[in-house]
Amino acid sequence: MSLSLPDRAPARRRPEPTSLASLAKAVHELRTPLMAMGMTAELLSEDLDHLERPQVRRLVATLHRSTVWLHQLVENLHGLGTLGREVDGRERTPVDLRAVVHETEQLLGSLLAGKDQHLEVVAPAALPPVPAVRQQLGQVCLNLLGNANKFAPPGTPLRVVLSGTEAGVRVAVEDRGPGIPAGAAARLFEPFYQAAATPAPAQPGVGLGLTIVQEIVEAHGGRVGAENRQGGGSRVWF
């Protein structure tokens, strides 16, 4: 038996330039919190005996902020692998959205404190639980409140409004940031899209947060939307 080899090997498909640029940007954003964590940990390990207690508290808060930031970036990148998958009913459990919002507030505590922001939660006394994957709803709240924290000015409140509807529960995250630029609302949920913000946030993302939000919500049979608030700022709801 003889084997014949093709004259030319099949051409290898090259990644799209846009995909490579997005990947490079994602890697760059991951490096930033890692560098901050490394520098803070090094300072703590070398000078712990000589630091005053308030200095230690500030450094630990910085370490925690960087950890939360890194966690959000990694979870968003990880979420790309599950986009478009509908959530099976057997995966769902009754979820108290007020509890999820409270847990997210605790996780983002140092980020809120770092900008002198506080969270206002508006909810009726009786709010029905929603059938969902709790961890995924936690990721939705983390992305939305993380965005509000990044774009809202220091000293301004963030607001979460929960309300019952005929279809279930509506959650709206509101801030007093720069708002949504004209013509950008329709693109906010596209992968890697970032609307220009003034001023630019100190902790930029990779443009995946709202994409993940949309995919998780729609996989649960829900809807998402974004709009500007009267008086300034934005509102993102699901």
DOFI-167339 format. One line per 4 residues: their letters; for each residue z, x, y of N, C-alpha, C. Coordinates in nm, 4 decimals. Each point is the difference from the previous one (the first is absolute). Layout:
N
A	Z/X/Y/Z/X/Y/Z/X/Y; ... .
END
This chain:
238
MSLS	0.0000/0.0850/-0.1188/0.0000/-0.0850/0.1188/0.0000/0.0883/0.1234; -0.0785/-0.0359/0.0959/-0.0031/0.0760/0.1249/0.0434/-0.0891/0.1150; 0.0671/0.0610/0.0914/0.0468/-0.0719/0.1177/-0.0774/0.0471/0.1210; -0.0431/-0.0916/0.0800/-0.0696/0.0365/0.1228/0.0889/-0.0313/0.1190 .
LPDR	0.0083/0.0917/0.0924/0.0808/-0.0180/0.1188/-0.0888/-0.0438/0.1150; 0.0507/-0.0830/0.0849/-0.0801/-0.0419/0.1153/-0.0289/0.1189/0.0901; -0.1127/-0.0049/0.0664/-0.0363/0.1087/0.0896/0.0986/0.0166/0.1138; 0.0598/-0.1084/0.0410/0.0915/0.0079/0.1133/0.1186/-0.0910/-0.0265 .
APAR	0.1186/0.0511/0.0234/0.1192/-0.0818/-0.0196/0.0006/-0.1138/0.1012; 0.0527/-0.1169/-0.0406/0.0042/-0.1125/0.0939/0.0800/0.0376/0.1236; -0.0493/-0.0449/0.1116/0.0663/0.0345/0.1270/0.1392/-0.0610/0.0044; 0.0954/0.0818/0.0412/0.1367/-0.0495/0.0144/0.0108/-0.0795/0.1299 .
RRPE	0.0609/-0.1156/-0.0126/0.0145/-0.0844/0.1184/0.1036/0.0594/0.0943; -0.0395/0.0229/0.1212/0.0917/0.0564/0.0977/0.0804/-0.1110/0.0670; 0.1277/0.0273/0.0298/0.0797/-0.1002/0.0704/-0.0594/-0.0274/0.1369; 0.0121/-0.1221/0.0442/-0.0474/-0.0358/0.1328/0.0787/0.0784/0.1046 .
PTSL	-0.0658/0.0464/0.1079/0.0712/0.0733/0.1049/0.1172/-0.0771/0.0572; -0.0162/-0.1334/0.0141/0.1084/-0.0813/0.0540/0.1214/0.0044/-0.0911; -0.0233/-0.0052/-0.1332/0.1108/0.0044/-0.0954/0.0717/0.1338/0.0063; -0.0774/0.1084/0.0104/0.0607/0.1324/0.0084/0.0817/0.0144/0.1278 .
ASLA	-0.0531/-0.0512/0.1098/0.0730/0.0078/0.1268/0.1284/-0.0814/-0.0069; -0.0051/-0.1168/-0.0643/0.1187/-0.0840/-0.0127/0.1050/0.0666/-0.0878; -0.0467/0.0637/-0.1092/0.0925/0.0695/-0.0886/0.0654/0.1171/0.0718; -0.0811/0.0752/0.0751/0.0554/0.1129/0.0752/0.1032/-0.0475/0.1011 .
KAVH	-0.0273/-0.1130/0.0622/0.0951/-0.0547/0.0972/0.1287/-0.0424/-0.0680; -0.0134/-0.0613/-0.1187/0.1189/-0.0429/-0.0733/0.0864/0.1195/-0.0375; -0.0641/0.1064/-0.0471/0.0746/0.1209/-0.0367/0.0693/0.0583/0.1225; -0.0696/0.0009/0.1131/0.0592/0.0523/0.1229/0.1244/-0.0801/0.0393 .
ELRT	-0.0082/-0.1332/-0.0102/0.1132/-0.0832/0.0372/0.1182/0.0204/-0.0943; -0.0273/0.0293/-0.1273/0.1082/0.0274/-0.0944/0.0698/0.1320/0.0333; -0.0751/0.0951/0.0516/0.0581/0.1300/0.0318/0.1009/-0.0099/0.1131; -0.0230/-0.0895/0.0952/0.0855/-0.0063/0.1180/0.1448/-0.0337/-0.0340 .
PLMA	0.0287/-0.1103/-0.0725/0.1394/-0.0260/-0.0354/0.0565/0.1047/-0.0950; -0.0839/0.0567/-0.0867/0.0493/0.1041/-0.0903/0.0472/0.1226/0.0780; -0.0755/0.0382/0.1028/0.0394/0.1138/0.0815/0.1297/-0.0291/0.0745; 0.0121/-0.1207/0.0537/0.1221/-0.0379/0.0709/0.1203/0.0028/-0.0928 .
MGMT	-0.0185/-0.0508/-0.1229/0.1092/-0.0004/-0.0968/0.0388/0.1423/-0.0382; -0.1000/0.0853/-0.0210/0.0281/0.1376/-0.0384/0.0748/0.0765/0.1076; -0.0421/-0.0152/0.1251/0.0655/0.0695/0.1100/0.1431/-0.0495/0.0200; 0.0194/-0.1308/-0.0120/0.1337/-0.0567/0.0166/0.0928/0.0452/-0.1116 .
AELL	-0.0498/-0.0053/-0.1241/0.0818/0.0424/-0.1137/0.0349/0.1486/0.0110; -0.0949/0.0825/0.0458/0.0261/0.1431/0.0158/0.1077/0.0249/0.1046; -0.0079/-0.0728/0.1110/0.1004/0.0150/0.1051/0.1381/-0.0403/-0.0490; 0.0062/-0.1087/-0.0755/0.1276/-0.0450/-0.0538/0.0580/0.1016/-0.0982 .
SEDL	-0.0851/0.0526/-0.0861/0.0495/0.0927/-0.1020/0.0458/0.1333/0.0597; -0.0650/0.0448/0.1088/0.0331/0.1306/0.0567/0.1148/-0.0062/0.1000; 0.0120/-0.1106/0.0733/0.0973/-0.0053/0.1094/0.1039/-0.1093/-0.0155; 0.0144/-0.0559/-0.1187/0.0905/-0.1130/-0.0179/0.1422/0.0329/0.0449 .
DHLE	0.0473/0.1207/-0.0286/0.1376/0.0365/0.0346/0.0208/0.0146/0.1501; -0.1082/0.0155/0.0758/0.0125/0.0234/0.1438/-0.0404/-0.1213/0.0831; -0.0475/-0.1058/-0.0643/-0.0453/-0.1181/0.0728/0.1141/-0.0968/0.0249; -0.0012/-0.0612/0.1181/0.0967/-0.1037/0.0308/-0.0397/-0.1292/-0.0720 .
RPQV	0.0976/-0.0871/-0.0197/-0.0260/-0.1235/-0.0740/-0.1126/-0.0835/0.0612; -0.0063/-0.0185/0.1342/-0.1126/-0.0761/0.0569/-0.1352/0.0637/-0.0289; -0.0047/0.1344/-0.0028/-0.1251/0.0678/-0.0316/-0.0424/-0.0279/-0.1438; 0.0970/0.0017/-0.0899/-0.0299/-0.0286/-0.1405/-0.0524/-0.1422/-0.0145 .
RRLV	0.0622/-0.0941/0.0715/-0.0436/-0.1393/-0.0073/-0.1455/-0.0148/0.0470; -0.0337/0.0692/0.1097/-0.1363/-0.0082/0.0518/-0.1002/0.0593/-0.0989; 0.0359/0.1109/-0.0615/-0.0904/0.0629/-0.0948/-0.0181/-0.0861/-0.1252; 0.1082/-0.0598/-0.0476/-0.0092/-0.0875/-0.1172/-0.0847/-0.1229/0.0331 .
ATLH	0.0160/-0.0540/0.1225/-0.0817/-0.1143/0.0415/-0.1476/0.0382/0.0039; -0.0296/0.1210/0.0475/-0.1380/0.0476/0.0013/-0.0552/0.0119/-0.1415; 0.0814/0.0502/-0.0908/-0.0410/0.0130/-0.1397/-0.0293/-0.1369/-0.0599; 0.0849/-0.0971/0.0326/-0.0200/-0.1346/-0.0530/-0.1262/-0.0635/0.0570 .
RSTV	-0.0241/0.0182/0.1299/-0.1209/-0.0564/0.0607/-0.1253/0.0568/-0.0657; 0.0009/0.1311/-0.0233/-0.1157/0.0633/-0.0625/-0.0191/-0.0492/-0.1436; 0.1110/-0.0248/-0.0697/-0.0078/-0.0502/-0.1373/-0.0616/-0.1392/-0.0040; 0.0439/-0.0874/0.0920/-0.0543/-0.1358/0.0063/-0.1486/0.0037/0.0329 .
WLHQ	-0.0358/0.0839/0.0954/-0.1402/0.0147/0.0398/-0.0854/0.0456/-0.1181; 0.0478/0.1015/-0.0706/-0.0728/0.0511/-0.1160/-0.0096/-0.1066/-0.1082; 0.1091/-0.0710/-0.0219/0.0013/-0.1064/-0.1005/-0.1069/-0.1046/0.0310; -0.0104/-0.0398/0.1269/-0.0981/-0.1012/0.0377/-0.1422/0.0499/-0.0211 .
LVEN	-0.0264/0.1248/0.0371/-0.1336/0.0560/-0.0183/-0.0377/0.0068/-0.1480; 0.0918/0.0477/-0.0820/-0.0274/0.0138/-0.1436/-0.0211/-0.1366/-0.0644; 0.0831/-0.0981/0.0365/-0.0145/-0.1330/-0.0580/-0.1344/-0.0616/0.0372; -0.0449/0.0235/0.1236/-0.1294/-0.0539/0.0406/-0.1150/0.0654/-0.0760 .
LHGL	0.0074/0.1319/-0.0173/-0.1033/0.0680/-0.0764/0.0011/-0.0446/-0.1458; 0.1207/-0.0168/-0.0543/0.0127/-0.0468/-0.1380/-0.0563/-0.1416/-0.0142; 0.0185/-0.0820/0.1026/-0.0459/-0.1378/-0.0057/-0.1493/-0.0143/-0.0088; -0.0743/0.1040/0.0370/-0.1462/-0.0076/-0.0081/-0.0469/-0.0231/-0.1427 .
GTLG	0.0781/0.0457/-0.0974/-0.0421/-0.0131/-0.1385/0.0117/-0.1406/-0.0547; 0.0688/-0.0892/0.0730/0.0191/-0.1367/-0.0497/-0.0684/-0.1026/0.0878; -0.0839/0.0435/0.0944/-0.0642/-0.0946/0.0898/-0.0905/-0.0961/-0.0765; 0.0038/-0.1250/0.0397/-0.0873/-0.0993/-0.0596/0.0533/-0.0630/-0.1270 .
REVD	0.1159/0.0444/-0.0483/0.0542/-0.0570/-0.1243/0.0874/-0.1203/0.0315; -0.0316/-0.1118/-0.0592/0.0787/-0.1209/0.0227/0.1332/0.0109/-0.0736; 0.1064/-0.0443/0.0651/0.1335/0.0068/-0.0601/0.0148/-0.1123/-0.1015; 0.0309/0.0365/-0.1218/0.0190/-0.0964/-0.1078/0.1303/-0.0766/0.0220 .
GRER	-0.0021/-0.1277/-0.0353/0.1184/-0.0837/0.0180/0.1209/0.0521/-0.0754; -0.0225/0.0678/-0.1116/0.1125/0.0516/-0.0791/0.0696/0.1174/0.0683; -0.0663/0.0610/0.0974/0.0595/0.1127/0.0717/0.0923/-0.0457/0.1131; -0.0080/-0.1262/0.0348/0.0703/-0.0489/0.1182/0.1407/-0.0493/-0.0334 .
TPVD	0.0879/0.0175/0.0964/0.1346/-0.0546/-0.0056/0.0305/-0.0636/0.1352; 0.0977/-0.0911/0.0089/0.0347/-0.0590/0.1302/0.0566/0.1077/0.0930; -0.0601/0.0144/0.1173/0.0387/0.1054/0.0936/0.0509/-0.0621/0.1297; 0.1166/0.0450/0.0441/0.0573/-0.0411/0.1274/-0.0537/0.0942/0.1075 .
LRAV	-0.0893/-0.0508/0.0851/-0.0630/0.0852/0.0999/0.0987/0.0499/0.1048; 0.1032/-0.0761/0.0276/0.1019/0.0492/0.0940/0.0673/0.1247/-0.0546; 0.0260/0.0018/-0.1295/0.0615/0.1176/-0.0614/-0.0951/0.1193/0.0037; -0.1290/-0.0244/-0.0211/-0.0999/0.1074/0.0044/-0.0071/0.0591/0.1406 .
VHET	0.0006/-0.0857/0.1019/-0.0030/0.0475/0.1387/0.1251/0.0817/0.0302; 0.1153/-0.0460/-0.0466/0.1253/0.0732/0.0226/-0.0047/0.1377/-0.0667; -0.0503/0.0065/-0.1224/-0.0102/0.1285/-0.0693/-0.0943/0.0954/0.0740; -0.1092/-0.0555/0.0525/-0.0943/0.0830/0.0751/0.0634/0.0520/0.1280 .
EQLL	0.0789/-0.0840/0.0655/0.0706/0.0432/0.1214/0.0943/0.1161/-0.0308; 0.0695/-0.0070/-0.1128/0.0893/0.1097/-0.0379/-0.0779/0.1279/-0.0262; -0.1146/-0.0120/-0.0639/-0.0812/0.1167/-0.0316/-0.0520/0.0663/0.1273; -0.0359/-0.0824/0.0980/-0.0562/0.0520/0.1250/0.1066/0.0252/0.1061 .
GSLL	0.1261/-0.0081/-0.0398/0.1087/0.0083/0.0970/-0.0069/0.1194/0.0928; -0.0251/0.1188/-0.0541/-0.0018/0.1203/0.0836/-0.1221/0.0030/0.0922; -0.1122/-0.0570/-0.0459/-0.1189/-0.0060/0.0848/0.0230/-0.0943/0.1181; 0.0643/-0.1130/-0.0255/0.0305/-0.0936/0.1074/0.0990/0.0616/0.0978 .
AGKD	0.1028/0.0643/-0.0545/0.1000/0.0620/0.0866/-0.0598/0.1119/0.0837; -0.0958/0.0727/-0.0577/-0.0621/0.1104/0.0718/-0.0762/-0.0440/0.1237; -0.0422/-0.1284/0.0039/-0.0713/-0.0527/0.1172/0.0822/-0.1075/0.0712; 0.1285/-0.0085/-0.0341/0.0899/-0.0982/0.0624/-0.0563/-0.1407/-0.0123 .
QHLE	-0.0546/-0.0297/-0.1180/-0.0534/-0.1332/-0.0262/0.0959/-0.0768/-0.0907; -0.0044/-0.1316/0.0088/0.0778/-0.0809/-0.0929/-0.0868/-0.1134/-0.0506; 0.0378/-0.0524/-0.1145/-0.0800/-0.1033/-0.0654/0.0650/-0.1359/0.0192; -0.0786/-0.0963/0.0465/0.0436/-0.1385/0.0120/-0.0664/-0.0802/-0.1115 .
VVAP	0.0793/-0.0699/-0.0787/-0.0541/-0.0815/-0.1092/0.0262/-0.1465/0.0325; -0.1066/-0.0774/0.0040/0.0088/-0.1431/0.0274/-0.0418/-0.0739/-0.1263; 0.0909/-0.0807/-0.0545/-0.0297/-0.0699/-0.1248/0.0816/-0.1288/-0.0075; -0.0528/-0.1035/-0.0629/0.0771/-0.1240/-0.0167/0.1131/0.0209/-0.1002 .
AALP	0.0957/-0.0890/0.0041/0.1148/0.0109/-0.0904/-0.0437/-0.0084/-0.1454; -0.0978/-0.0848/-0.0270/-0.0501/-0.0168/-0.1371/-0.1446/0.0498/-0.0064; -0.0197/0.1052/-0.0752/-0.1339/0.0566/-0.0164/-0.0263/0.0155/-0.1493; -0.1039/-0.0641/-0.0524/-0.0226/0.0055/-0.1448/-0.0412/0.1392/-0.0462 .
PVPA	0.0409/0.0398/-0.1188/-0.0490/0.1270/-0.0554/-0.1484/-0.0110/-0.0319; -0.0665/0.1139/-0.0033/-0.1429/0.0006/-0.0324/-0.0209/0.0733/-0.1321; -0.0893/-0.0497/-0.0856/-0.0293/0.0689/-0.1264/-0.0876/0.1217/0.0274; 0.0544/0.1184/-0.0216/-0.0729/0.1214/0.0362/0.0554/0.1197/-0.0747 .
VRQQ	-0.0714/0.1129/0.0117/0.0496/0.1285/-0.0487/0.0832/0.0591/0.1138; 0.1294/0.0111/-0.0189/0.0913/0.0371/0.1086/-0.0358/0.1350/0.0616; -0.0300/0.0994/-0.0833/-0.0309/0.1329/0.0519/-0.1221/-0.0039/0.0907; -0.0981/-0.0828/-0.0343/-0.1208/-0.0074/0.0803/0.0256/-0.0675/0.1342 .
LGQV	0.0816/-0.1047/0.0005/0.0351/-0.0620/0.1279/0.0823/0.0968/0.0853; 0.0804/0.0822/-0.0653/0.0726/0.1032/0.0737/-0.0955/0.0974/0.0667; -0.1090/0.0347/-0.0681/-0.0996/0.0897/0.0577/-0.0696/-0.0654/0.1191; -0.0265/-0.1299/-0.0095/-0.0605/-0.0722/0.1120/0.0908/0.0059/0.1225 .
CLNL	0.1266/-0.0311/-0.0195/0.0948/0.0020/0.1125/0.0174/0.1410/0.0547; 0.0028/0.0991/-0.0879/0.0147/0.1388/0.0447/-0.1190/0.0409/0.0858; -0.1210/-0.0351/-0.0406/-0.1184/0.0360/0.0773/-0.0021/-0.0697/0.1357; 0.0313/-0.1293/0.0018/-0.0065/-0.0743/0.1253/0.1087/0.0438/0.0979 .
LGNA	0.1219/0.0159/-0.0483/0.1077/0.0432/0.0892/-0.0157/0.1471/0.0373; -0.0545/0.0808/-0.0919/-0.0269/0.1394/0.0325/-0.1030/0.0121/0.1108; -0.1046/-0.0839/-0.0043/-0.0996/-0.0020/0.1066/0.0621/-0.0415/0.1324; 0.0809/-0.1065/-0.0040/0.0628/-0.0485/0.1228/0.0896/0.1078/0.0609 .
NKFA	0.0735/0.0701/-0.0846/0.0863/0.1084/0.0474/-0.0815/0.1107/0.0659; -0.1139/0.0346/-0.0576/-0.0815/0.1099/0.0519/-0.0623/-0.0339/0.1355; -0.0490/-0.1227/0.0135/-0.0778/-0.0335/0.1184/0.0822/-0.0605/0.1134; 0.1151/-0.0573/-0.0313/0.0807/-0.0626/0.1047/0.0732/0.1062/0.0820 .
PPGT	0.0150/-0.0221/0.1298/0.0699/0.0975/0.0849/0.1482/0.0102/-0.0360; 0.0620/0.1128/0.0304/0.1449/0.0139/-0.0215/0.0770/-0.1070/0.0777; 0.1089/-0.0457/-0.0603/0.0867/-0.0954/0.0667/-0.0452/-0.1442/-0.0067; -0.1113/-0.0276/-0.0680/-0.0489/-0.1377/-0.0103/0.0348/-0.0584/-0.1366 .
PLRV	0.0239/-0.1294/-0.0067/0.0345/-0.0600/-0.1291/-0.1234/-0.0240/-0.0865; 0.0197/0.0052/-0.1301/-0.0997/-0.0456/-0.0966/0.0483/-0.1352/-0.0510; -0.0931/-0.0852/-0.0327/0.0380/-0.1373/-0.0366/-0.0701/-0.0418/-0.1282; 0.0765/-0.0559/-0.0930/-0.0563/-0.0576/-0.1220/0.0327/-0.1486/-0.0008 .
VLSG	-0.1029/-0.0824/-0.0056/0.0178/-0.1449/0.0000/-0.0427/-0.0542/-0.1356; 0.0932/-0.0615/-0.0710/-0.0278/-0.0609/-0.1298/0.0052/-0.1509/0.0162; -0.0960/-0.0695/-0.0560/-0.0029/-0.1461/0.0105/-0.0605/-0.0596/-0.1257; 0.0476/-0.1168/-0.0346/-0.0545/-0.0700/-0.1150/-0.1266/-0.0758/0.0364 .
TEAG	-0.0952/-0.0017/-0.0909/-0.1245/-0.0753/0.0203/-0.0251/-0.0846/-0.1243; -0.1020/-0.0854/0.0069/-0.0348/-0.0809/-0.1168/-0.0434/0.0872/-0.1171; -0.0572/0.1166/0.0314/-0.0504/0.0877/-0.1056/0.1048/0.1002/-0.0481; 0.1116/0.0128/0.0711/0.1010/0.0972/-0.0415/0.0798/0.0513/0.1177 .
VRVA	-0.0125/0.1300/0.0289/0.0762/0.0629/0.1087/-0.0949/0.0841/0.0837; 0.0173/-0.0050/0.1310/-0.0777/0.0821/0.0931/0.0919/0.1045/0.0604; -0.0460/0.1244/0.0015/0.0760/0.1107/0.0577/-0.0842/0.0625/0.1106; 0.0579/0.0144/0.1184/-0.0708/0.0611/0.1126/0.0839/0.1159/0.0534 .
VEDR	-0.0622/0.1159/0.0155/0.0657/0.1178/0.0570/-0.0567/0.0208/0.1392; 0.0886/-0.0002/0.1008/-0.0425/0.0053/0.1393/0.0581/0.1219/0.0699; -0.0769/0.0563/0.0924/0.0488/0.1134/0.0786/-0.0504/-0.0113/0.1425; 0.0456/0.0913/0.0855/-0.0440/0.0060/0.1388/-0.0746/0.1304/0.0257 .
GPGI	-0.0800/0.0395/-0.0971/-0.0802/0.1205/0.0123/-0.1245/-0.0232/0.0844; -0.0997/0.0890/-0.0117/-0.1208/-0.0105/0.0818/-0.0905/-0.1162/-0.0374; 0.0276/-0.0677/-0.1111/-0.0842/-0.1109/-0.0411/-0.1250/0.0469/-0.0723; -0.0854/-0.0955/-0.0340/-0.1221/0.0279/-0.0751/-0.1162/0.0099/0.0978 .
PAGA	-0.0716/0.1122/0.0017/-0.1135/0.0145/0.0921/-0.1057/-0.1078/-0.0240; -0.0731/-0.0330/0.1048/-0.1047/-0.1013/-0.0098/-0.1017/0.0379/-0.1077; -0.0296/-0.0948/-0.0873/-0.0986/0.0215/-0.1047/0.0522/0.0702/-0.1238; 0.1289/0.0394/-0.0001/0.0529/0.0762/-0.1133/0.0677/-0.0873/-0.1045 .
AARL	0.0370/-0.1227/0.0341/0.0767/-0.0842/-0.0921/-0.0713/-0.0207/-0.1326; -0.1322/-0.0157/0.0051/-0.0763/-0.0263/-0.1225/-0.0051/0.1213/-0.0920; 0.0302/0.1193/0.0520/-0.0119/0.1213/-0.0807/0.1351/0.0599/-0.0408; 0.1077/-0.0589/0.0478/0.1317/0.0602/-0.0223/0.0329/0.0213/-0.1473 .
FEPF	-0.0527/-0.0856/-0.0870/0.0355/0.0057/-0.1412/-0.1002/0.0815/-0.0825; -0.0958/0.0638/0.0664/-0.0953/0.0854/-0.0712/0.0666/0.1323/-0.0380; -0.0326/0.0568/-0.1180/0.0582/0.1293/-0.0390/-0.0341/0.1096/0.1003; 0.1001/0.0784/0.0356/-0.0115/0.1181/0.0854/-0.0368/-0.0311/0.1457 .
YQAA	-0.0037/-0.1296/0.0345/-0.0299/-0.0332/0.1396/0.1276/0.0079/0.0825; -0.0088/0.0614/0.1169/0.1135/0.0088/0.0912/-0.0475/-0.0328/0.1408; 0.0547/-0.1066/0.0547/-0.0343/-0.0357/0.1379/0.0675/0.0984/0.0941; -0.0688/0.0355/0.1068/0.0568/0.0925/0.0978/0.1238/-0.0615/0.0625 .
ATPA	0.1074/0.0792/0.0042/0.1256/-0.0483/0.0563/0.0400/0.0858/0.1182; 0.0552/-0.0631/0.1019/0.0475/0.0723/0.1171/0.1434/-0.0411/0.0281; 0.0979/0.0901/-0.0088/-0.0192/0.1394/-0.0414/-0.0118/0.0112/-0.1518; -0.0534/0.1117/-0.0467/-0.0132/0.0219/-0.1448/0.1378/0.0148/-0.0623 .
PAQP	0.0219/-0.0557/-0.1202/0.1313/0.0105/-0.0636/0.0313/0.1428/-0.0387; 0.1308/0.0325/-0.0010/0.0429/0.1349/-0.0373/-0.0216/0.0250/-0.1486; 0.0002/-0.1074/-0.0797/-0.0183/0.0120/-0.1440/-0.1249/-0.0785/-0.0410; -0.1182/0.0588/0.0138/-0.1223/-0.0729/-0.0349/-0.0102/-0.0218/-0.1499 .
GVGL	-0.0795/-0.0980/-0.0391/-0.0229/-0.0251/-0.1417/-0.1424/0.0365/-0.0371; -0.0445/-0.0505/-0.1137/-0.1361/0.0303/-0.0451/-0.0889/-0.1236/0.0022; 0.0504/-0.1092/0.0575/-0.0817/-0.1196/0.0097/-0.0077/-0.0805/-0.1272; 0.1057/0.0060/-0.0837/0.0001/-0.0752/-0.1259/0.1066/-0.1089/-0.0032 .
GLTI	0.0943/0.0048/0.0921/0.1135/-0.0916/-0.0060/-0.0397/-0.1461/-0.0014; -0.0843/-0.0416/0.0927/-0.0391/-0.1404/0.0074/-0.0969/-0.0384/-0.1114; -0.0776/0.0972/-0.0486/-0.0864/-0.0271/-0.1160/0.0847/-0.0358/-0.1210; 0.1054/0.0771/-0.0228/0.0900/-0.0279/-0.1119/0.0675/-0.1352/0.0189 .
VQEI	0.0421/-0.0298/0.1224/0.0619/-0.1293/0.0292/-0.0932/-0.1140/-0.0394; -0.1237/0.0079/0.0454/-0.0959/-0.1058/-0.0303/-0.0231/-0.0150/-0.1507; -0.0173/0.1116/-0.0684/-0.0284/-0.0058/-0.1429/0.1180/-0.0600/-0.0779; 0.1231/0.0386/0.0361/0.1169/-0.0530/-0.0706/0.0137/-0.1494/0.0262 .
VEAH	-0.0125/-0.0393/0.1260/0.0172/-0.1411/0.0351/-0.1074/-0.0858/-0.0669; -0.1242/0.0452/0.0061/-0.1072/-0.0798/-0.0604/0.0092/-0.0019/-0.1522; 0.0532/0.1078/-0.0589/0.0200/0.0009/-0.1453/0.1045/-0.1026/-0.0421; 0.0878/-0.0381/0.0949/0.1000/-0.1037/-0.0249/-0.0505/-0.1389/0.0407 .
GGRV	-0.1265/-0.0086/0.0439/-0.0549/-0.1282/0.0405/0.0286/-0.0368/0.1446; 0.0417/0.0973/0.0808/0.0329/-0.0274/0.1391/-0.1074/0.0457/0.0966; 0.0306/-0.0097/0.1299/-0.0925/0.0391/0.1055/0.0716/0.0904/0.0986; -0.0765/0.0771/0.0763/0.0557/0.0871/0.1033/-0.0794/-0.0190/0.1284 .
GAEN	0.0591/0.0412/0.1101/-0.0694/-0.0072/0.1275/0.0719/0.0841/0.1036; -0.0687/0.0269/0.1111/0.0576/0.0798/0.1085/-0.0507/-0.0541/0.1324; 0.0853/0.0069/0.1007/-0.0362/-0.0525/0.1316/0.0898/0.0634/0.1050; -0.0395/-0.0100/0.1242/0.0819/0.0462/0.1111/0.1015/-0.1073/0.0373 .
RQGG	0.1166/0.0454/0.0478/0.1041/-0.0914/0.0444/-0.0153/-0.0274/0.1487; 0.0392/-0.1183/0.0375/0.0040/-0.0308/0.1427/0.1082/0.0861/0.0653; -0.0341/0.0667/0.1088/0.0956/0.0878/0.0663/-0.0083/0.1442/-0.0467; -0.0905/0.0290/-0.0947/-0.0188/0.1369/-0.0466/0.0528/0.0226/-0.1396 .
GSRV	-0.0638/0.0920/-0.0712/0.0416/0.0286/-0.1371/-0.0893/-0.0712/-0.1016; 0.0328/0.0182/-0.1254/-0.0811/-0.0577/-0.1074/0.0857/-0.0759/-0.0994; -0.0670/-0.0819/-0.0780/0.0633/-0.0772/-0.1068/-0.0879/0.0107/-0.1235; 0.0580/0.0460/-0.1107/-0.0711/0.0038/-0.1283/0.0761/-0.0909/-0.0949 .
WF	-0.0702/-0.0897/-0.0652/0.0679/-0.1013/-0.0823/-0.0634/-0.0101/-0.1397; 0.0799/-0.0506/-0.0910/-0.0521/-0.0329/-0.1336/0.0722/-0.1215/-0.0514 .
END
